[in-house]
């Protein structure tokens, strides 16, 4: 951590990025890090290639997150947050790889250790927890309500409102300090969980209708196609959290959400791009399953991208289900 502190103090222009299709931890961590470096009068660029989910549009300075990088030779440092693999930042990864120093800050057990400087803490409940500790080490203000709201949101969402098994003592201790700094838990919860568009409700209905259960009852599969999003007028960010309905089914050990990313309408016989999310009840290491497809994540929450047909993906998942 001290190596990162020393390097950042001597950096001039820093880009802070996280994974495509960001969640609350990714967005909150990027904003908190960016706002903290403002105190040191650093030139910073906040980046994510995907649209910011509407649930997080309330976060302070969220409008600073850019979706394109105009010039890359101006950066001397890149901070990559909440990414188990460098490629997760998306199509700009070859460009960012040319930046002289890449700092990798993450809490995923499957992190590949990319970059010049690593700060990987798999015991952390969220990357936002690591950012909090880094700011303490840098003697930067955490009582700033904007930074506090970003850190609080990151921890709240990545612990599933303190319901997930990664919830630790630090999650409560840090969030208590963030509330003391002025964070309103009710307000954050209302933005993150309390408002859904009609389109998202319709998408949820379609997602529930798509659920299939393996013969042994230990795996549930939910499918979301491009045509479903088109019909309901929803965006990829509206998918967030839907897999939990499939995971909550009695006796299910592993829940699978197969999301069509591009090309085609509905079920296609032609290979398409899909993202497959995996959730476990704790008895199955889904990070190992995701890893076998080139993905990663945590023991209980992981995922991977694949180019295949929907029917082939389902067949592969059902073959795995037999072994559960």
C-alpha positions as MATLAB code, in Angstrom:
seq = 'XXXXXXXXXXXXXXXXXXXXXXXXXXXXXXXXXXXXXXXXXXXXXXXXXXXXXXXXXXXXXXXXXXXXXXXXXXXXXXXXXXXXXXXXXXXXXXXXXXXXXXXXXXXXXXXXXXXXXXXXXXXXXXXXXXXXXXXXXXXXXXXXXXXXXXXXXXXXXXXXXXXXXXXXXXXXXXXXXXXXXXXXXXXXXXXXXXXXXXXXXXXXXXXXXXXXXXXXXXXXXXXXXXXXXXXXXXXXXXXXXXXXXXXXXXXXXXXXXXXXXXXXXXXXXXXXXXXXXXXXXXXXXXXXXXXXXXXXXXXXXXXXXXXXXXXXXXXXXXXXXXXX';
ca = [
       0.000    0.000    0.000;
       2.870    2.383    0.801;
       4.283    1.827   -2.688;
       0.982    2.987   -4.181;
       0.848    5.995   -1.864;
       4.354    7.096   -2.821;
       3.708    6.609   -6.514;
       0.424    8.520   -6.525;
       1.992   11.466   -4.730;
       4.504   11.710   -7.584;
       2.006   11.134  -10.391;
       0.669   13.962  -12.526;
      -2.154   12.690  -14.728;
      -4.061    9.597  -13.630;
      -6.841    7.640  -15.296;
      -9.111    5.644  -12.978;
     -11.103    2.863  -14.627;
     -13.215   -0.133  -13.725;
     -14.956   -3.027  -15.422;
     -17.540   -2.697  -18.168;
     -21.177   -3.007  -17.087;
     -20.245   -1.563  -13.690;
     -21.937   -2.312  -10.392;
     -22.174   -0.102   -7.315;
     -18.753   -1.113   -6.015;
     -17.032   -0.349   -9.316;
     -18.683    3.048   -9.684;
     -18.403    4.021   -6.028;
     -14.724    3.063   -5.904;
     -13.855    5.022   -9.055;
     -15.605    8.149   -7.805;
     -14.154    7.939   -4.294;
     -10.633    7.492   -5.658;
     -11.059   10.350   -8.114;
     -12.447   12.768   -5.544;
      -9.679   11.889   -3.105;
      -6.979   12.576   -5.693;
      -8.605   15.954   -6.352;
      -7.449   16.897   -2.864;
      -3.870   16.287   -4.002;
      -4.502   18.500   -7.032;
      -3.903   15.629   -9.445;
      -5.230   15.672  -12.989;
      -7.652   12.772  -13.117;
      -9.894   11.104  -15.664;
     -12.635    8.738  -14.520;
     -13.518    6.103  -17.112;
     -15.979    3.313  -17.813;
     -16.954    2.145  -21.280;
     -20.566    1.327  -20.327;
     -23.506    3.588  -19.518;
     -23.894    4.164  -15.798;
     -26.950    2.303  -14.445;
     -29.708    4.735  -13.502;
     -29.704    3.424   -9.929;
     -26.293    5.059   -9.429;
     -26.956    8.344  -11.215;
     -27.453   10.017   -7.808;
     -23.813    9.551   -6.831;
     -21.786   12.752   -6.516;
     -19.633   13.543   -9.564;
     -20.949   10.528  -11.473;
     -21.136   12.798  -14.526;
     -17.331   12.914  -14.512;
     -17.126    9.297  -15.637;
     -16.216    9.348  -19.324;
     -16.893    6.627  -21.888;
     -14.127    7.534  -24.317;
     -10.435    8.292  -23.990;
      -9.232   11.003  -26.343;
      -5.532   11.082  -25.588;
      -3.529    8.362  -23.879;
      -0.019    9.776  -23.946;
      -0.948   12.330  -21.284;
      -1.332    9.693  -18.552;
       1.540    8.504  -16.410;
      -0.593    6.237  -14.217;
      -3.677    4.056  -14.597;
      -5.609    2.815  -11.564;
      -7.745   -0.217  -12.426;
     -10.406   -0.951   -9.827;
     -12.543   -4.019   -9.134;
     -11.245   -5.954  -12.145;
     -10.106   -9.555  -11.712;
      -8.636   -9.427  -15.202;
      -7.238   -6.461  -17.119;
      -9.439   -7.210  -20.136;
     -12.537   -6.510  -18.046;
     -12.154   -2.786  -18.585;
     -13.268   -3.486  -22.153;
     -12.189   -2.487  -25.627;
      -9.870    0.264  -24.388;
      -7.612   -2.234  -22.567;
      -4.937   -2.340  -25.350;
      -4.669    1.440  -25.150;
      -4.502    1.651  -21.357;
      -1.893   -1.120  -21.344;
       0.518    1.407  -22.890;
       0.360    3.714  -19.847;
       3.712    3.520  -17.983;
       2.399    2.431  -14.571;
      -0.735    0.375  -13.993;
      -2.006   -0.021  -10.429;
      -4.306   -2.989   -9.838;
      -6.653   -2.639   -6.834;
      -9.174   -5.425   -6.330;
     -10.759   -7.955   -3.959;
     -11.531  -10.852   -6.318;
      -9.903  -14.179   -5.476;
      -9.403  -14.850   -9.198;
      -7.416  -11.671   -9.835;
      -4.634  -12.418  -12.321;
      -2.141  -10.046  -10.704;
      -1.852   -7.801  -13.758;
      -0.200   -4.387  -13.634;
       2.984   -2.939  -12.179;
       1.701   -2.490   -8.631;
      -0.900   -4.753   -7.028;
      -3.134   -4.184   -4.028;
      -5.273   -7.325   -3.867;
      -7.171   -8.055   -0.655;
      -9.491  -11.032   -1.055;
     -10.681  -10.647    2.537;
     -12.179   -7.232    1.740;
     -15.951   -7.144    1.345;
     -15.640   -4.772   -1.618;
     -13.055   -2.791   -3.519;
     -14.567    0.242   -1.785;
     -13.230   -1.149    1.513;
      -9.712   -1.230    0.053;
     -10.133    2.325   -1.238;
     -11.211    3.445    2.230;
      -8.072    1.923    3.771;
      -5.902    3.438    1.043;
      -7.313    6.904    1.691;
      -6.609    6.471    5.405;
      -3.034    5.523    4.553;
      -2.743    8.598    2.337;
      -4.169   10.801    5.107;
      -6.868   12.010    2.734;
     -10.290   13.156    3.982;
     -12.964   10.505    4.276;
     -15.408   12.786    6.082;
     -16.191   14.434    2.744;
     -19.843   13.490    2.164;
     -19.308   12.864   -1.548;
     -16.474   10.410   -0.909;
     -18.361    8.881    2.010;
     -21.501    8.330   -0.097;
     -19.460    6.626   -2.818;
     -17.693    4.290   -0.392;
     -20.930    3.511    1.464;
     -22.718    2.669   -1.789;
     -19.883    0.419   -2.921;
     -19.956   -1.598    0.290;
     -23.757   -1.664    0.537;
     -24.221   -3.056   -2.965;
     -21.350   -5.543   -3.001;
     -22.512   -7.096    0.276;
     -26.105   -7.253   -0.962;
     -27.227   -4.876    1.786;
     -25.079   -6.862    4.256;
     -26.801  -10.142    3.293;
     -23.965  -11.817    1.382;
     -21.284  -13.986    2.967;
     -18.556  -11.454    2.164;
     -20.083   -9.123    4.782;
     -17.387   -8.623    7.421;
     -16.734   -6.461   10.469;
     -15.162   -3.795    8.301;
     -18.337   -3.470    6.237;
     -20.264   -2.315    9.292;
     -17.418   -0.313   10.832;
     -16.680    1.639    7.654;
     -20.335    2.261    6.861;
     -20.859    3.551   10.396;
     -18.081    6.083    9.819;
     -19.603    7.037    6.471;
     -22.954    7.678    8.156;
     -21.173    9.814   10.747;
     -19.727   11.765    7.801;
     -23.252   12.572    6.641;
     -24.400    9.666    4.460;
     -28.163    9.109    4.592;
     -28.709    5.298    4.443;
     -32.396    5.664    3.588;
     -31.662    7.996    0.684;
     -28.994    5.682   -0.743;
     -31.257    2.638   -0.377;
     -34.131    4.399   -2.110;
     -31.959    5.227   -5.097;
     -30.326    1.808   -5.331;
     -33.244   -0.467   -4.465;
     -36.406    1.560   -4.158;
     -37.232    2.619   -7.704;
     -37.862    0.437  -10.764;
     -39.085    1.410  -14.194;
     -42.141   -0.306  -15.651;
     -39.851   -1.792  -18.285;
     -37.704   -3.452  -15.632;
     -40.781   -4.995  -14.000;
     -41.819   -6.386  -17.398;
     -38.279   -7.680  -17.947;
     -38.386   -9.378  -14.548;
     -41.597  -11.123  -15.564;
     -39.969  -12.413  -18.756;
     -36.869  -13.492  -16.837;
     -38.955  -15.469  -14.345;
     -40.838  -17.136  -17.194;
     -37.516  -18.222  -18.729;
     -36.292  -20.140  -15.663;
     -35.394  -23.779  -16.264;
     -34.391  -26.288  -13.590;
     -31.913  -29.137  -14.108;
     -33.184  -32.692  -13.721;
     -31.585  -33.044  -10.296;
     -33.032  -29.704   -9.175;
     -29.629  -28.319   -8.206;
     -29.220  -25.743  -10.974;
     -31.573  -23.024  -12.170;
     -31.061  -21.214  -15.475;
     -32.478  -17.830  -16.410;
     -32.204  -16.451  -19.955;
     -32.324  -12.838  -21.124;
     -32.164  -12.200  -24.843;
     -31.657   -8.997  -26.771;
     -35.263   -9.199  -27.962;
     -36.476   -9.145  -24.333;
     -34.591   -5.924  -23.668;
     -35.862   -4.447  -26.949;
     -39.459   -5.361  -26.177;
     -39.384   -3.921  -22.653;
     -37.295   -0.870  -23.561;
     -34.735   -1.759  -20.907;
     -30.953   -1.540  -20.828;
     -28.299   -4.095  -19.761;
     -28.057   -2.364  -16.370;
     -31.659   -3.386  -15.662;
     -30.480   -6.994  -15.485;
     -28.591   -6.328  -12.249;
     -29.938   -8.468   -9.408;
     -32.359  -10.593  -11.450;
     -30.245  -13.714  -10.967;
     -31.012  -13.633   -7.250;
     -34.561  -14.774   -7.996;
     -33.209  -17.921   -9.649;
     -30.718  -18.414   -6.813;
     -33.462  -18.287   -4.164;
     -35.303  -21.346   -5.498;
     -35.438  -24.151   -2.954;
     -32.687  -26.827   -3.284;
     -30.843  -24.885   -6.007;
     -27.072  -24.882   -5.495;
     -26.082  -22.872   -8.576;
     -28.053  -20.218  -10.433;
     -27.121  -19.299  -14.004;
     -28.115  -16.168  -15.905;
     -27.404  -16.302  -19.643;
     -27.482  -12.809  -21.127;
     -27.275  -12.243  -24.876;
     -24.905   -9.343  -25.480;
     -25.227   -8.782  -29.216;
     -26.356  -10.128  -32.576;
     -29.672  -11.728  -33.265;
     -33.170  -11.786  -31.869;
     -34.301  -14.368  -29.410;
     -32.931  -17.898  -29.740;
     -30.525  -17.996  -32.655;
     -28.844  -20.951  -34.317;
     -25.906  -18.711  -35.167;
     -23.133  -18.132  -32.626;
     -23.766  -15.036  -30.555;
     -22.028  -13.286  -27.722;
     -23.294  -14.039  -24.233;
     -22.338  -13.206  -20.679;
     -23.016  -15.978  -18.193;
     -23.406  -15.019  -14.525;
     -23.117  -17.684  -11.841;
     -24.302  -17.612   -8.228;
     -23.805  -20.299   -5.587;
     -25.512  -21.086   -2.297;
     -22.054  -21.586   -0.834;
     -21.639  -25.317   -1.483;
     -20.211  -24.894   -4.991;
     -17.195  -22.817   -6.081;
     -18.586  -20.993   -9.108;
     -15.290  -19.121   -9.595;
     -13.786  -22.466  -10.595;
     -16.618  -23.063  -13.080;
     -16.210  -19.563  -14.535;
     -12.455  -20.048  -14.682;
     -12.855  -23.121  -16.880;
     -14.520  -20.814  -19.440;
     -11.910  -18.072  -19.104;
     -13.869  -16.008  -16.586;
     -13.525  -15.392  -12.871;
     -15.004  -13.930   -9.736;
     -15.672  -15.100   -6.204;
     -16.534  -18.537   -4.819;
     -20.200  -17.590   -4.619;
     -20.460  -15.100   -7.475;
     -18.634  -15.335  -10.789;
     -19.109  -15.073  -14.523;
     -17.648  -15.399  -17.989;
     -18.238  -14.291  -21.574;
     -18.642  -16.773  -24.399;
     -19.374  -16.858  -28.116;
     -21.700  -19.762  -28.754;
     -25.325  -20.677  -29.317;
     -27.847  -20.408  -26.527;
     -28.689  -24.096  -26.772;
     -25.017  -25.080  -26.531;
     -24.468  -22.919  -23.448;
     -27.478  -24.485  -21.763;
     -26.205  -27.963  -22.603;
     -22.806  -27.173  -21.079;
     -24.407  -25.804  -17.918;
     -26.707  -28.811  -17.569;
     -23.712  -31.125  -17.945;
     -22.125  -29.304  -15.008;
     -25.389  -29.613  -13.051;
     -25.150  -33.422  -13.193;
     -21.998  -33.223  -11.062;
     -23.478  -30.941   -8.387;
];
